Amino acid sequence: MKLPEIEIKHRRFSVLPNKYAVLYMIWYSRNSTLQLYRLAIITYLSSHVIRYTYELPPLISKALINDLGSLINDGLLEQLTLNGRLALRVTDRGRQVIRELHERRDEYFLIGDFLIIKLGNLLNELSRIVSIYQDMDVKTLLSIAIREESLRERGLAGAILKDLAFELRSACENALG
């Protein structure tokens, strides 16, 4: 896999497109398969690592959809239906790309516009994110994402989102044990 490179202060870094981070997230999920709506929410919640613009937060990002389409066209992902819901699964070619990423764990990469990180640290963070969110109840997951968006909004829009997030919360959310 050949990645573009950029020079910053006389040091060269490979640039890792967001789509490969998303591919890794799907690969790390159970059976290398993840439902599309859940992936959209998880990616929204991982904005501290992977930045996408969301036209309808926290669900619709044209950039994310375009990247997924590119991964499908490149043969790294396949679409399927699980329990009547659209899902994505990593193909054998996708697994090969993941192996190549693992081989470069000790290298520093530029992610997005500003994050320079050792690839191993990025993969660890993405693994942590998927582990936390992949089995979470969808109402709770959506509640967290809407609450995040409510913090970005002001005025009535922020109040509406805050109230909606509170309404979606499960009774045991934020409970210990």
Salt bridges, closest charged atoms under 4 A:
GLU5 OE1 - ARG12 NE 3.10
GLU7 OE2 - HIS10 ND1 3.89
GLU7 OE1 - ARG12 NH1 3.42
ASP74 OD2 - LYS19 NZ 3.51
GLU78 OE2 - ARG89 NH1 3.59
ASP92 OD1 - ARG95 NH1 3.59
GLU107 OE1 - ARG104 NH2 3.01
GLU125 OE2 - HIS48 NE2 2.74
GLU125 OE2 - ARG128 NH2 2.61
ASP135 OD2 - ARG30 NH2 2.48
GLU149 OE1 - ARG152 NH1 3.74
GLU173 OE2 - ARG169 NE 3.79
